[in-house]
């Protein structure tokens, strides 16, 4: 099971997860406490939780399978057209990669508990603001300063390599490793792969210590499945997949899948429906319901952004690929309303925090809501977008990366501010064989070439 929490902790989180899925879990927390650390009792309680069904009055319909998801989508345009030259296409691919990596690097040092979950009576966003104010770097106009007078209040950074004083490249991070993995999958398999191949790719390229929460549990569960089978995909994989993505995995609606969209979405530029399908294949290895929708929503937005400049229409393209009957669709709609009616960046992040703070800091829904709000607030301005996403707290590097990817694809590398791009020195470390280091520009070119290959494959039917 996940190494950072014991069985009792997993059961506690499963109670929360089942409540969010609409189940009546009254009395389960008291039963969990009474179990102490006795594994047999805890597993019996866990199995009872697993058998619960949503209450009849639960107002959401949230399937996990693709065709059921598609039946619940709103109507609308599923593919966008663009008449770009080769250089214009390449500029947008470079913009997407550079935008993702720079947004991730801004948020990476701030991925610490006080900024994510809040501390000292402050919400996370206020602690982010205090850090920049204490470094005389407010409002945010550059990478995170290494030192701040806010340290006297107990605030600390997590990763110093990406701070303003030290950044010289994009350091390894799960947010960008998955982008590289998505690119590799599309290079190697084109459109001929599914969730089984995701498990095989992870086991060939990632160590157990490089995966977290839902990914870590699915990685572990998959290892148990394949250890008893030949290397080929079993005929009953869909049944085994359900166990892999759910067993002892209360993180199945957390943000892990949402951060994996980009490498797939880049190869479906201009085709939100195709991007969402690729995202579904990937997400269904480790996630269910809103955890899957988060990756589909982001993938569709990225694909749309390659040919669309209006943030409202980009967000709408994402919403068209997920069930309108889901919690995520409802939360995104609320976030858009907040963004449209907020006058300032601080008002926006405060209202988003208050609206969605009931979710865990790395849940899909609150972070996706912040991403959508930051995009709307940006009005297409790259710096305003990534700084709003990171200021909002919760999963700072994930949200900065996602907003950066979308805006970078939309405006292209030639329009990105040099102050955000030059410190990366066109260098990316993924901490994977064959990627240490690799140039960011070569990754963008590889994604572009795979896009051309996939487009040709689709045209042949």
N, C-alpha and C positions, 0 to 999 in steps of 0.2 A: 504494500500500500504506500501512499505518498509518505515520503520520509520525514516531512516537516510537521506532521501531526499524527497522533495516535488514533487508535480505533474509536475511542470515546469522542475525540474531536471530529472525526469524520461523521459519526452518527449525529452529533450536534449540528453540523453543517447540513446533513441530509434532512434533518427536521426543518431547517430554514428553507431549503430547496423545495421540499414537498409543499410547504405552506405557500411559497411563491407560485407553485404550479397549480394552486387552487384546492389542495387537499386539507381536510380537517385534521390537524395534528395536536389538538388539545390533549394535554396530559402526557405527551411523549417526552417532553424535556424532563419532567419529574421522574419518569420511568428511567430515562438515561442516567440521571444522577444516581438513582437507586442502584443501578447496575455496577457502579464503581468502575473498576478496570477489568472486570471479569469478561473475557472474550466471548465465551459461550452465550452469556446473557445479552451482551451488546449485539452479537450477530443475529440472535433471535429477534431483537428489537429492530435491527436494520432490515431484516427480511419482512417484518410486519409493515414497516414504512414503505418498502418497495411495492407492496401489494395495494397500497392506497390508490384510489381514483379521485380525480377532481370532483368537487361538489357539483351537484346538478345546476346550481345557480352561478357557477363560475362563468364570467362574461366573455371569456376568450376561447377561441378555437385555434389550437397550436400543434399541427402535425409536424413530423420530422422528415417525412418522405417527400421526394421532389414533386411528384405529380399531385399529391394532396396540397402541397404548398402552392403550386401554380394555380390550382382551382380557386384559391382564396386571395389571389393577387387582384389589385385594382386594374382596370383597363388602362391602356395607354401605349405609347410608342415604345417598342422594345429594342429597336436598332436605330442608330443615328448615322447620318452620312457626312462625309467630309471630303473635300477636294484639296488635299495637301500635296505639295511636292515631297520628294524623298527627304530633303533637308528639313522641311517643316515637321514631318513625322519624327525624324530623329531628334529634333529639338525638344519635342514633347516627351519623348522617352527619356532623354537626358534630364529634363525637368522633373519628371516623376521620380526617378532614382535620386537625384540630388535633393529634391524636396523632402522625400521620405527620410533620407539619412540626416539631413540638417535638422529637421523637426525632431527626430529621435535624439540627436545629440544635445539639443537644447533641453529636452526633458529628462535625459538620463541621470544627471547628477541630482535631480530633484525627486527621484524615485525612492523616497525614504518615508517612513511612517508619518512624521509630522506633516509633510506636504501632501501625502496621499489621503490619510484618514483624519487629519487634524490633530491638534495638541494644544495644551495650555489654554483651553477654552476657545480656541480659534478653529474655524473650518480650515481645511487644507489650503484653499486658495489664499486665505489671509496670510498664512505662514510663507507661502511662495512670495507674496508681495513684501512681507517683512524682510525676507532674505535679500531681495534686490534693493529695497530701500536702505538696508543696513550696509550695502556695498556701494551706495551712491550711484546705483545703476537703474533707478526707477524713473520712468516706465521702462519695461523690457524692450531693449533695442539690440541686444546681442546675446551671446552665449552666457551661461550662468557663471557669475564670479565665484572664485574658489573660496574667498573669505568674506565674512559679513559680520557686522556688529550683532546680528541676530543670533550668533553663536552663544552669546551671553544668556539667551533665553532657552538654551538647550536644543536649538535647531542645528541639524547636521545634514551634510550632503552624503550621497551614497557612492558615486563614481566620480573621481576627480580627473580622470583622463580626458573627459569631455568638457571640462570647465574652460572658461574664457582664456585663462592663462596657459593652459596646457594643450588644448586641442590642436592636433596636427593631422588627424585622419579620423575616419569613422571607426570607432572601436567595436569589438564584437558585442552583440546584443541579440537577445532572442527575437526582437522585433525585426531585425534586418537579416538574421540567419534564415528565418522562414521565407523572406523575400527571395533569397538566393535558392532555397530549396524548391520554391514554386517555379522559379526559372529553370532549374535543373529538370524537374518533372516534365515540364512542357517541352524542353529540348529533347529529352530522351524518349518521351511517349507520345507527344502531340496530344491528340484527343482520346487516345486509347489507354485509359487508366481509370481506376476507381479507388475507393478507400483502402482496399487491400494493398494497393501499390504505395499509398501514403505510409502505411505501417512499415512496409519493407524499406522504403526510402529513409524513414527516420532511423530505423535500426542499423542501416548501413552508413549513415552520415552523422548521427547525433549520439552522444553518450547520455546515460540516464541523468547525469548532473546538469545537462543542458536543457532539460524540459521541466515544466512546472505545472502545478495544479492539474487541470483536466488532461493536459498533454502527458504529464508524468504518469498519471494513473492509467491512461489508455496505452501508453508505451509499455508499462508494466504488465497490464492485462494481455496485450498483444503478444508479449514475450511468452506468457504462459500458454497461449493458444498455439503459437508456431512451434513451441518446443515438443509438441506431441504429434506433429504433422509433417508431411513432405513439404518441400519449398513451394510447390504450386498452390494457387488459391483453391481452397476446398469448395466443393459444390454447395455446402451449407454456410458460406461465408456471411450472408446477410443475417442469419440467426446468430452466428458468433459475433458479428459486428455489434449487434445490440448489447451483448454482454460486455464486449471490450469498452464501449463508450459509456456504459452506465454503472458497471459493478464497482462499488465503493468509490464512486465518482460524483460527489455532490457539487463539483466544480463545472458541471456540464453546460451551464449557462453563463459561465464567466468569460472573460474577454479573450482567452487564448486563441480561439478560432478567428476572431475579428482581426487580429494582427497578422494573420497568415494570408490575407486576400491578395496582396499586391502582385506577387510573382505570377499568379494566374490571371489577374485582371488586366495586367499590361498586355498580355497576348490576345486579349479580347477587346482592344481599344475600339470604341465606337459601338460596341455590341453588349449593352448591359445585361441582356438576357443570357447570353453565352457566358459572360463573366460570372453571373450569379450561379449558373449551373456548375461551373468549375469550382466555385467556392463551396457549393453544397457537397460536391464529391469529397473535397478536402475536409470540411467541417464535420461531416457525418462520421468520420473516423473516431472523433473524440467528444463530440457535443450532441445535444438534442435541442429541439425547439428554438428558443430565442438565442441560444449559443450559436446555432446554425444560421439563424436569420441575420445575426450581426455580421458574419462574414459575407453573406449574400448581399446585404445592404451596402457594405463598404465596397465590395467588388463592383457592384453595379454603378455606384457613384464614380469610382475610379475610371471605369470604362467610358462612362458618359463624359467625364471631365476632359478626355482627350479631344472632344469635338464641341464641348459646351463651356461657355464662360460664365453663365449666370448661376450663382450658388443655389438659388431657390430651385431652379430646374435640375441641377445636379442632385440635390437632396430628393426631389420628386422622382427622379430616375431610380434612386435607391429604393424608395418606398414602393415603387411599382413591382419590385421583384420579391417582396416578402408578403406574408398574409396580412391583409388589412384588419384581420380579426385578432392580431397578436398584441401582447403587451408592448413589444418593441415598437410597432407601428403607432400605438397610442402614445407612447413616451416620446417618440420623435416628433409627432404632431404637436405635442405640448412644448417641446424644446424650440420648435420653429416659432410658435406663438411668442414665447419668451424672448427669443432673439429679435423678432420684429418689433416688439414693444419696449425693448431696453434701450436706453439712451446712451449708456456708456459701457465700456468693457467691464468695469467693476460691478455695475448693476447687473450685467448679464451673468457673470460667473457666480455672483451671490444668489441670484434667483434660481439658476440651474442647480446649484448646490442644495438649496433648501427644497427644491422640488424632487430631487432624486437621491438624497442622502440616506434614504432607507435601504438602498442597495449596498452590497459589499463594495469596497473601493476598487476591486478589479472585476466587477460584474460587467456583463455586456451592456445592459440597458442604460445605466447612468453615463458610462463612457461614450456610448454611441450618441446619446442625447447631447453631451458636451461637444462632440465632434460636429454634429449637425448645426448646433447653435454657433460654434466658432466659425464654421463656413459661412453661414448667413451673415454674421457680424463682420466678416472680413470684407464683404463686397468685392471679393476677388483679389484683395491685397494680401500677398504672401506673408509678409511680416506680421500683419495684424492677425491673420489666421492662426499661424503657429504659436504666437505669443498668447493669444486668447485660450487656445486649447491647452497649453502647458500651465498657464496661470490658474486654470480651473481646478487643479489638483487631481485627485484620484490617480489614474494610471498615466502619469505625466509624459513618459517617453512614448508610450503607445499612441496617445492622442496627438501629440506633436507630430509623430511620424505619419499618421493617417491623414491629418489635415495637410501636412506638407506634401504628401504624395498626390493628393487630389488637386491642390492648387498648382503644384509643379507641373502636373500633366496638362492642366488647363492653360497656363500662361507660357509654358516652355522655359527651357534653361536660359535662353538669351534674355529673358525678362526677370530672372531671379536676382535679388540683390547680392552683389559681390561679397558683402560683409558676412553673409551666411554661407556662401559657397567656397570662397577661397581658403578658409581655414581647414577644409577637409583635404585639400591637396590631391584631389582625385584619387584618394586611396581608401580602401575598405578592407577591414579584417573581419572575417566571418567566423574564425575559429573552426573551420572545416577544411579537410584535405582539398588542396587545389584552390583555396580562396585566401591564402595568407602570404602576402597581400594580393589584391587584385584591383585594377583601376575601376572606378565607378563608371567611367565612360565606356569601358568594355562591357560591363554588365548591361548598360543601356542599349548598346549595339546588339548584344545577344538577345535581349528581350524584343528588340525591333525585328530582328531576323526571324525569331520564333513567331511573332505576330504575323509576318508575311507568310510563313509556312502554314500556320493555322488558318489564316484567311483563305489560302489556296485549298486547303483540305476541306473547309466548309463549302467552298464554291463547287467542289466536285461532288458534294452530297455525301 
